[in-house]
């Protein structure tokens, strides 16, 4: 039964494709490329955010097990593609530069409030940079969500216009004359919705996860700043 339904649907699509205008076929091909880009972007971003979440959990455990702020930094731990590590590493590099003295390998025990402000700004810049890195590519989904339905509508309007033009030239307006052209015109709207609907769900899911990741980065940066102030800020 399922095979019969599939064959019937395939025959219908084949018939409609044969009746579609050249413009409608071109729009369907464009929407097909939109769909490929959208699904590829969703898969890549989902894997990227999943990897970032796992690495963040790993680094967060490592960070909380240390006694001093620079302990992980001094051990030269590397966690590529981990947003929390990138923020931590940038902040520690700035802090290390502020702690360095003229004597090689020796750090000051305390830094000034102005130096802490520099570290804080470095952390804020790093958080923004990591957020933009996670956000990159989402514009393709946004374009698919907003643009695909309008492309489908354009194909439908163009196809209906062509169908009525054919009816006018044929000189008769019966169902057999109008139906093929109208059906072929409507298929572009269906194609546009088939691209836009999955893209919309994927985009909303990715944006939600991006917001969660950005909040986690902000919270981590604030916690790191607090620890740096506690350990290195000279009390008046």
Buried (B, 14 or more C-beta within 10 A) or exposed (E): EEEEEEEEEEEEEEEBEEBBBEBBBBBBEBBEEBBEBBBEBBEEBBEBBEEBBEBBEBBBEBBEEBEEBBBBBEEEBEBEEBBBBBBBBBBBBBBBEBBEEEEEEEBEEEBEEEBBEBBBEBBBBBBEBBBEBBBEBBEBBEBBBEBBBEBBBBBBEBBBBBBBEBBEEEEEEEEEBBEBBBBBBBBBBBBBBBBBEBBBEBBEBBBEBBEEBBEBBBEBBBEBBEBBBEBBBEEE
